[in-house]
Amino acid sequence: MVAHGLLTSMAVVHAGVVTVWEHWTDLPPEKRDYLFERILAHTTFVAETLKDLTRGLPEGMAGELDAMHQRRPQRPGVMRSLGDAPD
């Protein structure tokens, strides 16, 4: 059930980003704002859900996951997560 909720949110994020990417000039500002609000709401939901899931991990596992996150390849100039400084 959790995976279904996360997949649903990721589908909303993906569709929103693709729509903004492909139709930026055709979208009125209020529609872009609406799409960005949905994207941010769903990314927040996914992040909070994953944080809740990691709270039940054995000691040390959360630190290992954080280290894996830091080693993950990033596109230049892309922020790792909301609130992180750009590369």
Biopython code that builds the backbone (N, CA, C, O; Angstrom):
import numpy as np
from Bio.PDB.StructureBuilder import StructureBuilder

atoms = [
    (1, "MET", "N", (0.830, -1.181, 0.000)),
    (1, "MET", "CA", (0.000, 0.000, 0.000)),
    (1, "MET", "C", (0.881, 1.253, 0.000)),
    (1, "MET", "O", (0.578, 2.225, -0.693)),
    (2, "VAL", "N", (1.966, 1.232, 0.773)),
    (2, "VAL", "CA", (2.875, 2.374, 0.809)),
    (2, "VAL", "C", (3.501, 2.588, -0.557)),
    (2, "VAL", "O", (3.566, 3.713, -1.052)),
    (3, "ALA", "N", (3.966, 1.487, -1.169)),
    (3, "ALA", "CA", (4.589, 1.594, -2.490)),
    (3, "ALA", "C", (3.610, 2.181, -3.502)),
    (3, "ALA", "O", (4.002, 2.994, -4.340)),
    (4, "HIS", "N", (2.352, 1.781, -3.435)),
    (4, "HIS", "CA", (1.350, 2.316, -4.360)),
    (4, "HIS", "C", (1.221, 3.822, -4.194)),
    (4, "HIS", "O", (1.167, 4.553, -5.184)),
    (5, "GLY", "N", (1.171, 4.292, -2.956)),
    (5, "GLY", "CA", (1.075, 5.728, -2.705)),
    (5, "GLY", "C", (2.292, 6.480, -3.216)),
    (5, "GLY", "O", (2.170, 7.566, -3.782)),
    (6, "LEU", "N", (3.462, 5.899, -3.014)),
    (6, "LEU", "CA", (4.689, 6.541, -3.492)),
    (6, "LEU", "C", (4.739, 6.552, -5.016)),
    (6, "LEU", "O", (5.124, 7.553, -5.620)),
    (7, "LEU", "N", (4.351, 5.444, -5.635)),
    (7, "LEU", "CA", (4.347, 5.395, -7.097)),
    (7, "LEU", "C", (3.353, 6.387, -7.691)),
    (7, "LEU", "O", (3.626, 7.016, -8.713)),
    (8, "THR", "N", (2.203, 6.520, -7.045)),
    (8, "THR", "CA", (1.210, 7.484, -7.514)),
    (8, "THR", "C", (1.781, 8.901, -7.452)),
    (8, "THR", "O", (1.647, 9.674, -8.401)),
    (9, "SER", "N", (2.415, 9.230, -6.336)),
    (9, "SER", "CA", (2.997, 10.564, -6.204)),
    (9, "SER", "C", (4.107, 10.788, -7.219)),
    (9, "SER", "O", (4.217, 11.873, -7.790)),
    (10, "MET", "N", (4.930, 9.770, -7.446)),
    (10, "MET", "CA", (6.001, 9.924, -8.419)),
    (10, "MET", "C", (5.452, 10.076, -9.833)),
    (10, "MET", "O", (6.058, 10.764, -10.655)),
    (11, "ALA", "N", (4.317, 9.446, -10.132)),
    (11, "ALA", "CA", (3.678, 9.625, -11.438)),
    (11, "ALA", "C", (3.199, 11.069, -11.605)),
    (11, "ALA", "O", (3.331, 11.649, -12.683)),
    (12, "VAL", "N", (2.644, 11.644, -10.540)),
    (12, "VAL", "CA", (2.206, 13.040, -10.582)),
    (12, "VAL", "C", (3.411, 13.962, -10.804)),
    (12, "VAL", "O", (3.353, 14.885, -11.617)),
    (13, "VAL", "N", (4.491, 13.707, -10.081)),
    (13, "VAL", "CA", (5.711, 14.518, -10.224)),
    (13, "VAL", "C", (6.242, 14.409, -11.647)),
    (13, "VAL", "O", (6.540, 15.421, -12.280)),
    (14, "HIS", "N", (6.359, 13.192, -12.148)),
    (14, "HIS", "CA", (6.888, 12.990, -13.498)),
    (14, "HIS", "C", (6.034, 13.703, -14.538)),
    (14, "HIS", "O", (6.555, 14.427, -15.387)),
    (15, "ALA", "N", (4.725, 13.497, -14.471)),
    (15, "ALA", "CA", (3.818, 14.128, -15.436)),
    (15, "ALA", "C", (3.890, 15.650, -15.350)),
    (15, "ALA", "O", (3.880, 16.334, -16.373)),
    (16, "GLY", "N", (3.963, 16.175, -14.134)),
    (16, "GLY", "CA", (4.051, 17.623, -13.966)),
    (16, "GLY", "C", (5.331, 18.202, -14.542)),
    (16, "GLY", "O", (5.302, 19.234, -15.212)),
    (17, "VAL", "N", (6.447, 17.546, -14.286)),
    (17, "VAL", "CA", (7.729, 18.031, -14.794)),
    (17, "VAL", "C", (7.761, 17.953, -16.321)),
    (17, "VAL", "O", (8.202, 18.890, -16.986)),
    (18, "VAL", "N", (7.294, 16.836, -16.870)),
    (18, "VAL", "CA", (7.275, 16.698, -18.332)),
    (18, "VAL", "C", (6.378, 17.757, -18.959)),
    (18, "VAL", "O", (6.733, 18.351, -19.977)),
    (19, "THR", "N", (5.227, 17.993, -18.360)),
    (19, "THR", "CA", (4.308, 19.005, -18.890)),
    (19, "THR", "C", (4.954, 20.384, -18.876)),
    (19, "THR", "O", (4.897, 21.108, -19.870)),
    (20, "VAL", "N", (5.563, 20.748, -17.761)),
    (20, "VAL", "CA", (6.221, 22.064, -17.667)),
    (20, "VAL", "C", (7.373, 22.140, -18.664)),
    (20, "VAL", "O", (7.546, 23.154, -19.341)),
    (21, "TRP", "N", (8.163, 21.066, -18.756)),
    (21, "TRP", "CA", (9.323, 21.042, -19.654)),
    (21, "TRP", "C", (8.895, 21.225, -21.116)),
    (21, "TRP", "O", (9.475, 22.026, -21.849)),
    (22, "GLU", "N", (7.876, 20.472, -21.521)),
    (22, "GLU", "CA", (7.478, 20.466, -22.930)),
    (22, "GLU", "C", (6.562, 21.620, -23.330)),
    (22, "GLU", "O", (6.467, 21.950, -24.512)),
    (23, "HIS", "N", (5.894, 22.232, -22.365)),
    (23, "HIS", "CA", (4.875, 23.241, -22.709)),
    (23, "HIS", "C", (5.061, 24.569, -21.978)),
    (23, "HIS", "O", (4.111, 25.342, -21.855)),
    (24, "TRP", "N", (6.266, 24.842, -21.494)),
    (24, "TRP", "CA", (6.526, 26.043, -20.692)),
    (24, "TRP", "C", (5.946, 27.299, -21.336)),
    (24, "TRP", "O", (5.216, 28.046, -20.684)),
    (25, "THR", "N", (6.261, 27.539, -22.603)),
    (25, "THR", "CA", (5.833, 28.791, -23.248)),
    (25, "THR", "C", (4.333, 28.822, -23.503)),
    (25, "THR", "O", (3.752, 29.899, -23.636)),
    (26, "ASP", "N", (3.697, 27.653, -23.572)),
    (26, "ASP", "CA", (2.256, 27.600, -23.834)),
    (26, "ASP", "C", (1.415, 27.703, -22.563)),
    (26, "ASP", "O", (0.210, 27.944, -22.636)),
    (27, "LEU", "N", (2.041, 27.523, -21.399)),
    (27, "LEU", "CA", (1.296, 27.505, -20.145)),
    (27, "LEU", "C", (1.183, 28.906, -19.554)),
    (27, "LEU", "O", (2.186, 29.611, -19.440)),
    (28, "PRO", "N", (-0.010, 29.311, -19.182)),
    (28, "PRO", "CA", (-0.134, 30.588, -18.476)),
    (28, "PRO", "C", (0.513, 30.465, -17.087)),
    (28, "PRO", "O", (0.574, 29.370, -16.528)),
    (29, "PRO", "N", (0.990, 31.576, -16.537)),
    (29, "PRO", "CA", (1.667, 31.528, -15.232)),
    (29, "PRO", "C", (0.869, 30.829, -14.136)),
    (29, "PRO", "O", (1.449, 30.115, -13.317)),
    (30, "GLU", "N", (-0.444, 31.018, -14.103)),
    (30, "GLU", "CA", (-1.236, 30.377, -13.046)),
    (30, "GLU", "C", (-1.257, 28.853, -13.212)),
    (30, "GLU", "O", (-1.312, 28.139, -12.211)),
    (31, "LYS", "N", (-1.216, 28.346, -14.423)),
    (31, "LYS", "CA", (-1.157, 26.891, -14.646)),
    (31, "LYS", "C", (0.218, 26.355, -14.254)),
    (31, "LYS", "O", (0.312, 25.276, -13.669)),
    (32, "ARG", "N", (1.293, 27.097, -14.571)),
    (32, "ARG", "CA", (2.636, 26.691, -14.150)),
    (32, "ARG", "C", (2.706, 26.651, -12.630)),
    (32, "ARG", "O", (3.239, 25.700, -12.057)),
    (33, "ASP", "N", (2.168, 27.683, -11.970)),
    (33, "ASP", "CA", (2.161, 27.705, -10.502)),
    (33, "ASP", "C", (1.413, 26.505, -9.938)),
    (33, "ASP", "O", (1.868, 25.880, -8.980)),
    (34, "TYR", "N", (0.265, 26.180, -10.532)),
    (34, "TYR", "CA", (-0.522, 25.029, -10.083)),
    (34, "TYR", "C", (0.293, 23.742, -10.217)),
    (34, "TYR", "O", (0.331, 22.929, -9.293)),
    (35, "LEU", "N", (0.940, 23.562, -11.362)),
    (35, "LEU", "CA", (1.738, 22.353, -11.575)),
    (35, "LEU", "C", (2.901, 22.279, -10.592)),
    (35, "LEU", "O", (3.166, 21.217, -10.028)),
    (36, "PHE", "N", (3.601, 23.398, -10.379)),
    (36, "PHE", "CA", (4.709, 23.399, -9.421)),
    (36, "PHE", "C", (4.225, 23.107, -7.998)),
    (36, "PHE", "O", (4.906, 22.409, -7.248)),
    (37, "GLU", "N", (3.068, 23.630, -7.625)),
    (37, "GLU", "CA", (2.514, 23.352, -6.293)),
    (37, "GLU", "C", (2.230, 21.859, -6.133)),
    (37, "GLU", "O", (2.524, 21.286, -5.085)),
    (38, "ARG", "N", (1.664, 21.227, -7.157)),
    (38, "ARG", "CA", (1.400, 19.777, -7.107)),
    (38, "ARG", "C", (2.700, 18.990, -7.033)),
    (38, "ARG", "O", (2.817, 18.040, -6.258)),
    (39, "ILE", "N", (3.678, 19.388, -7.843)),
    (39, "ILE", "CA", (4.975, 18.705, -7.834)),
    (39, "ILE", "C", (5.589, 18.794, -6.441)),
    (39, "ILE", "O", (6.032, 17.785, -5.893)),
    (40, "LEU", "N", (5.618, 19.984, -5.869)),
    (40, "LEU", "CA", (6.214, 20.153, -4.541)),
    (40, "LEU", "C", (5.433, 19.400, -3.464)),
    (40, "LEU", "O", (6.035, 18.818, -2.561)),
    (41, "ALA", "N", (4.119, 19.406, -3.548)),
    (41, "ALA", "CA", (3.312, 18.684, -2.559)),
    (41, "ALA", "C", (3.604, 17.181, -2.614)),
    (41, "ALA", "O", (3.730, 16.529, -1.577)),
    (42, "HIS", "N", (3.707, 16.647, -3.810)),
    (42, "HIS", "CA", (3.948, 15.210, -3.931)),
    (42, "HIS", "C", (5.388, 14.833, -3.597)),
    (42, "HIS", "O", (5.620, 13.764, -3.032)),
    (43, "THR", "N", (6.360, 15.682, -3.929)),
    (43, "THR", "CA", (7.739, 15.363, -3.532)),
    (43, "THR", "C", (7.885, 15.434, -2.020)),
    (43, "THR", "O", (8.632, 14.651, -1.433)),
    (44, "THR", "N", (7.188, 16.355, -1.388)),
    (44, "THR", "CA", (7.209, 16.433, 0.079)),
    (44, "THR", "C", (6.596, 15.182, 0.684)),
    (44, "THR", "O", (7.136, 14.627, 1.641)),
    (45, "PHE", "N", (5.470, 14.731, 0.133)),
    (45, "PHE", "CA", (4.828, 13.505, 0.621)),
    (45, "PHE", "C", (5.775, 12.315, 0.505)),
    (45, "PHE", "O", (5.915, 11.542, 1.452)),
    (46, "VAL", "N", (6.427, 12.160, -0.651)),
    (46, "VAL", "CA", (7.344, 11.038, -0.854)),
    (46, "VAL", "C", (8.501, 11.121, 0.138)),
    (46, "VAL", "O", (8.844, 10.125, 0.775)),
    (47, "ALA", "N", (9.103, 12.302, 0.271)),
    (47, "ALA", "CA", (10.238, 12.464, 1.189)),
    (47, "ALA", "C", (9.833, 12.161, 2.627)),
    (47, "ALA", "O", (10.558, 11.459, 3.333)),
    (48, "GLU", "N", (8.698, 12.674, 3.072)),
    (48, "GLU", "CA", (8.251, 12.438, 4.447)),
    (48, "GLU", "C", (7.920, 10.965, 4.679)),
    (48, "GLU", "O", (8.217, 10.421, 5.742)),
    (49, "THR", "N", (7.307, 10.324, 3.691)),
    (49, "THR", "CA", (6.995, 8.903, 3.816)),
    (49, "THR", "C", (8.272, 8.079, 3.927)),
    (49, "THR", "O", (8.367, 7.181, 4.763)),
    (50, "LEU", "N", (9.247, 8.384, 3.088)),
    (50, "LEU", "CA", (10.515, 7.654, 3.143)),
    (50, "LEU", "C", (11.248, 7.909, 4.462)),
    (50, "LEU", "O", (11.872, 6.998, 5.006)),
    (51, "LYS", "N", (11.179, 9.133, 4.977)),
    (51, "LYS", "CA", (11.784, 9.417, 6.290)),
    (51, "LYS", "C", (11.114, 8.575, 7.370)),
    (51, "LYS", "O", (11.787, 8.013, 8.234)),
    (52, "ASP", "N", (9.783, 8.492, 7.319)),
    (52, "ASP", "CA", (9.060, 7.679, 8.302)),
    (52, "ASP", "C", (9.465, 6.211, 8.206)),
    (52, "ASP", "O", (9.616, 5.543, 9.229)),
    (53, "LEU", "N", (9.639, 5.713, 7.008)),
    (53, "LEU", "CA", (10.031, 4.314, 6.820)),
    (53, "LEU", "C", (11.439, 4.049, 7.352)),
    (53, "LEU", "O", (11.701, 2.974, 7.891)),
    (54, "THR", "N", (12.344, 5.015, 7.206)),
    (54, "THR", "CA", (13.721, 4.788, 7.662)),
    (54, "THR", "C", (13.852, 4.868, 9.173)),
    (54, "THR", "O", (14.852, 4.404, 9.720)),
    (55, "ARG", "N", (12.884, 5.433, 9.859)),
    (55, "ARG", "CA", (12.959, 5.521, 11.319)),
    (55, "ARG", "C", (12.947, 4.144, 11.970)),
    (55, "ARG", "O", (13.420, 3.989, 13.096)),
    (56, "GLY", "N", (12.415, 3.148, 11.278)),
    (56, "GLY", "CA", (12.369, 1.801, 11.831)),
    (56, "GLY", "C", (13.560, 0.940, 11.447)),
    (56, "GLY", "O", (13.580, -0.251, 11.757)),
    (57, "LEU", "N", (14.560, 1.520, 10.773)),
    (57, "LEU", "CA", (15.725, 0.744, 10.359)),
    (57, "LEU", "C", (16.672, 0.498, 11.524)),
    (57, "LEU", "O", (16.681, 1.257, 12.493)),
    (58, "PRO", "N", (17.473, -0.568, 11.430)),
    (58, "PRO", "CA", (18.466, -0.833, 12.470)),
    (58, "PRO", "C", (19.472, 0.318, 12.586)),
    (58, "PRO", "O", (19.699, 1.063, 11.632)),
    (59, "GLU", "N", (20.060, 0.443, 13.764)),
    (59, "GLU", "CA", (21.032, 1.502, 14.026)),
    (59, "GLU", "C", (22.131, 1.476, 12.967)),
    (59, "GLU", "O", (22.639, 0.410, 12.620)),
    (60, "GLY", "N", (22.490, 2.631, 12.464)),
    (60, "GLY", "CA", (23.554, 2.754, 11.475)),
    (60, "GLY", "C", (23.074, 2.707, 10.036)),
    (60, "GLY", "O", (23.755, 3.209, 9.142)),
    (61, "MET", "N", (21.906, 2.110, 9.796)),
    (61, "MET", "CA", (21.415, 1.990, 8.431)),
    (61, "MET", "C", (21.021, 3.350, 7.851)),
    (61, "MET", "O", (21.273, 3.607, 6.674)),
    (62, "ALA", "N", (20.414, 4.216, 8.648)),
    (62, "ALA", "CA", (20.037, 5.543, 8.152)),
    (62, "ALA", "C", (21.277, 6.314, 7.729)),
    (62, "ALA", "O", (21.252, 7.008, 6.712)),
    (63, "GLY", "N", (22.367, 6.206, 8.492)),
    (63, "GLY", "CA", (23.621, 6.868, 8.126)),
    (63, "GLY", "C", (24.180, 6.331, 6.821)),
    (63, "GLY", "O", (24.705, 7.093, 6.008)),
    (64, "GLU", "N", (24.073, 5.034, 6.615)),
    (64, "GLU", "CA", (24.538, 4.432, 5.358)),
    (64, "GLU", "C", (23.702, 4.923, 4.180)),
    (64, "GLU", "O", (24.243, 5.194, 3.108)),
    (65, "LEU", "N", (22.389, 5.041, 4.370)),
    (65, "LEU", "CA", (21.535, 5.572, 3.311)),
    (65, "LEU", "C", (21.890, 7.016, 2.988)),
    (65, "LEU", "O", (21.895, 7.402, 1.819)),
    (66, "ASP", "N", (22.188, 7.824, 4.011)),
    (66, "ASP", "CA", (22.613, 9.205, 3.779)),
    (66, "ASP", "C", (23.910, 9.244, 2.987)),
    (66, "ASP", "O", (24.066, 10.068, 2.086)),
    (67, "ALA", "N", (24.840, 8.358, 3.319)),
    (67, "ALA", "CA", (26.118, 8.319, 2.598)),
    (67, "ALA", "C", (25.892, 7.923, 1.141)),
    (67, "ALA", "O", (26.531, 8.474, 0.244)),
    (68, "MET", "N", (24.999, 6.983, 0.901)),
    (68, "MET", "CA", (24.678, 6.593, -0.477)),
    (68, "MET", "C", (24.086, 7.772, -1.238)),
    (68, "MET", "O", (24.396, 7.977, -2.412)),
    (69, "HIS", "N", (23.243, 8.539, -0.575)),
    (69, "HIS", "CA", (22.627, 9.708, -1.196)),
    (69, "HIS", "C", (23.698, 10.713, -1.621)),
    (69, "HIS", "O", (23.605, 11.294, -2.702)),
    (70, "GLN", "N", (24.693, 10.919, -0.798)),
    (70, "GLN", "CA", (25.760, 11.871, -1.106)),
    (70, "GLN", "C", (26.612, 11.401, -2.288)),
    (70, "GLN", "O", (27.156, 12.232, -3.016)),
    (71, "ARG", "N", (26.737, 10.097, -2.490)),
    (71, "ARG", "CA", (27.559, 9.559, -3.581)),
    (71, "ARG", "C", (26.789, 9.456, -4.897)),
    (71, "ARG", "O", (27.386, 9.205, -5.944)),
    (72, "ARG", "N", (25.492, 9.646, -4.852)),
    (72, "ARG", "CA", (24.672, 9.491, -6.052)),
    (72, "ARG", "C", (25.056, 10.535, -7.094)),
    (72, "ARG", "O", (25.204, 11.709, -6.755)),
    (73, "PRO", "N", (25.223, 10.133, -8.366)),
    (73, "PRO", "CA", (25.589, 11.087, -9.412)),
    (73, "PRO", "C", (24.507, 12.151, -9.592)),
    (73, "PRO", "O", (23.314, 11.865, -9.491)),
    (74, "GLN", "N", (24.934, 13.354, -9.853)),
    (74, "GLN", "CA", (24.019, 14.466, -10.063)),
    (74, "GLN", "C", (24.384, 15.177, -11.351)),
    (74, "GLN", "O", (25.549, 15.219, -11.745)),
    (75, "ARG", "N", (23.382, 15.731, -11.995)),
    (75, "ARG", "CA", (23.665, 16.606, -13.131)),
    (75, "ARG", "C", (24.243, 17.895, -12.578)),
    (75, "ARG", "O", (23.803, 18.356, -11.525)),
    (76, "PRO", "N", (25.215, 18.492, -13.254)),
    (76, "PRO", "CA", (25.761, 19.770, -12.783)),
    (76, "PRO", "C", (24.649, 20.816, -12.648)),
    (76, "PRO", "O", (23.798, 20.962, -13.525)),
    (77, "GLY", "N", (24.683, 21.525, -11.547)),
    (77, "GLY", "CA", (23.722, 22.598, -11.323)),
    (77, "GLY", "C", (22.379, 22.139, -10.790)),
    (77, "GLY", "O", (21.511, 22.973, -10.533)),
    (78, "VAL", "N", (22.176, 20.837, -10.615)),
    (78, "VAL", "CA", (20.902, 20.324, -10.096)),
    (78, "VAL", "C", (21.032, 20.154, -8.591)),
    (78, "VAL", "O", (22.028, 19.616, -8.107)),
    (79, "MET", "N", (20.032, 20.611, -7.852)),
    (79, "MET", "CA", (20.071, 20.504, -6.397)),
    (79, "MET", "C", (19.791, 19.068, -5.995)),
    (79, "MET", "O", (18.935, 18.417, -6.593)),
    (80, "ARG", "N", (20.497, 18.564, -4.994)),
    (80, "ARG", "CA", (20.317, 17.184, -4.531)),
    (80, "ARG", "C", (18.952, 16.988, -3.913)),
    (80, "ARG", "O", (18.322, 15.955, -4.140)),
    (81, "SER", "N", (18.486, 17.922, -3.160)),
    (81, "SER", "CA", (17.141, 17.860, -2.598)),
    (81, "SER", "C", (16.732, 19.280, -2.278)),
    (81, "SER", "O", (17.559, 20.191, -2.310)),
    (82, "LEU", "N", (15.474, 19.471, -1.971)),
    (82, "LEU", "CA", (15.017, 20.800, -1.610)),
    (82, "LEU", "C", (15.795, 21.270, -0.399)),
    (82, "LEU", "O", (15.860, 20.564, 0.607)),
    (83, "GLY", "N", (16.375, 22.430, -0.479)),
    (83, "GLY", "CA", (17.109, 22.973, 0.649)),
    (83, "GLY", "C", (18.607, 22.755, 0.562)),
    (83, "GLY", "O", (19.364, 23.427, 1.263)),
    (84, "ASP", "N", (19.062, 21.820, -0.290)),
    (84, "ASP", "CA", (20.505, 21.629, -0.447)),
    (84, "ASP", "C", (21.057, 22.694, -1.367)),
    (84, "ASP", "O", (20.348, 23.222, -2.224)),
    (85, "ALA", "N", (22.320, 23.004, -1.185)),
    (85, "ALA", "CA", (22.977, 23.976, -2.061)),
    (85, "ALA", "C", (23.246, 23.321, -3.413)),
    (85, "ALA", "O", (23.485, 22.116, -3.482)),
    (86, "PRO", "N", (23.208, 24.105, -4.479)),
    (86, "PRO", "CA", (23.514, 23.557, -5.800)),
    (86, "PRO", "C", (24.954, 23.054, -5.851)),
    (86, "PRO", "O", (25.815, 23.522, -5.106)),
    (87, "ASP", "N", (25.206, 22.081, -6.752)),
    (87, "ASP", "CA", (26.557, 21.554, -6.948)),
    (87, "ASP", "C", (27.492, 22.628, -7.439)),
    (87, "ASP", "O", (28.675, 22.364, -7.659)),
]
sb = StructureBuilder()
sb.init_structure("model")
sb.init_model(0)
sb.init_chain("A")
sb.init_seg("    ")
for serial, (resi, resn, name, xyz) in enumerate(atoms, 1):
    if name == "N":
        sb.init_residue(resn, " ", resi, " ")
    sb.init_atom(name, np.array(xyz, "f"), 0.0, 1.0, " ", f" {name:<3s}", serial, name[0])
structure = sb.get_structure()
